[in-house]
Amino acid sequence: TIRNDFYDFKDMVRADKMCDAVETIFKKFKGNDNYNKAIAYLIESPDVDRNKKYNCGDAGLEILLK
């Protein structure tokens, strides 16, 4: 299969690497079609543990995951 940045992003979310996933959103996806798609995926994904406290040193992440 062909891997792309969005596929890699979804892998990060499934592996509970939220800090890496959110960094990808803001550094790789900002300004392109994947940006909104990635945020929607984070919000809707059953792989995101809403009760877990993610400490990435990024206020944007805290807002996204609430």
Backbone torsions as a table, in degrees:
resi	resn	phi	psi	omega
1	THR	NA	156.9	178.7
2	ILE	-88.5	124.0	178.0
3	ARG	-94.7	143.5	175.2
4	ASN	-137.9	178.4	-176.9
5	ASP	-60.1	-37.7	-178.8
6	PHE	-69.1	-39.5	177.1
7	TYR	-62.1	-43.9	178.2
8	ASP	-63.1	-38.9	177.2
9	PHE	-59.2	-47.0	-179.8
10	LYS	-63.2	-36.2	175.3
11	ASP	-60.9	-41.2	178.9
12	MET	-61.9	-43.5	179.9
13	VAL	-62.6	-46.5	-179.5
14	ARG	-63.3	-30.8	-180.0
15	ALA	-87.2	6.2	179.4
16	ASP	63.5	32.2	175.6
17	LYS	-98.7	65.6	-173.1
18	MET	-64.1	-38.9	-179.4
19	CYS	-61.7	-43.9	178.2
20	ASP	-65.3	-40.6	-178.9
21	ALA	-63.4	-45.6	-178.5
22	VAL	-69.7	-36.6	175.7
23	GLU	-60.8	-39.8	177.3
24	THR	-61.8	-42.1	178.9
25	ILE	-57.2	-49.2	-173.8
26	PHE	-79.9	-26.0	-177.4
27	LYS	-97.6	-37.1	-176.5
28	LYS	-100.5	-33.3	-171.1
29	PHE	-98.7	-18.9	-177.4
30	LYS	-55.2	124.2	178.1
31	GLY	91.0	1.0	175.6
32	ASN	-128.6	178.6	-174.1
33	ASP	-60.8	-27.9	-177.7
34	ASN	-72.4	-19.2	-175.3
35	TYR	-58.5	-58.3	-179.2
36	ASN	-66.5	-36.5	179.3
37	LYS	-63.4	-40.9	-179.1
38	ALA	-69.0	-41.7	178.5
39	ILE	-64.0	-43.2	178.0
40	ALA	-61.4	-40.3	179.6
41	TYR	-62.5	-43.8	179.1
42	LEU	-61.9	-42.7	-177.0
43	ILE	-67.9	-38.3	-173.4
44	GLU	-95.2	-15.0	-172.6
45	SER	-67.5	130.4	174.4
46	PRO	-71.0	-11.0	-179.7
47	ASP	-78.9	-10.6	-179.8
48	VAL	-91.4	121.9	178.8
49	ASP	-85.2	104.1	-176.6
50	ARG	-66.6	-21.1	-178.1
51	ASN	-88.1	-11.8	-177.5
52	LYS	-83.1	140.1	177.7
53	LYS	-92.2	114.3	177.8
54	TYR	-96.4	126.3	-179.1
55	ASN	-114.8	93.0	-178.6
56	CYS	-110.5	2.1	-177.5
57	GLY	71.0	24.7	-176.4
58	ASP	-133.1	115.4	-179.9
59	ALA	-63.9	-30.5	178.6
60	GLY	-60.6	-38.1	179.0
61	LEU	-65.3	-44.7	-179.7
62	GLU	-57.6	-41.9	-179.7
63	ILE	-66.2	-44.4	-178.5
64	LEU	-61.8	-38.6	-171.0
65	LEU	-90.1	1.3	179.9
66	LYS	-88.8	NA	NA
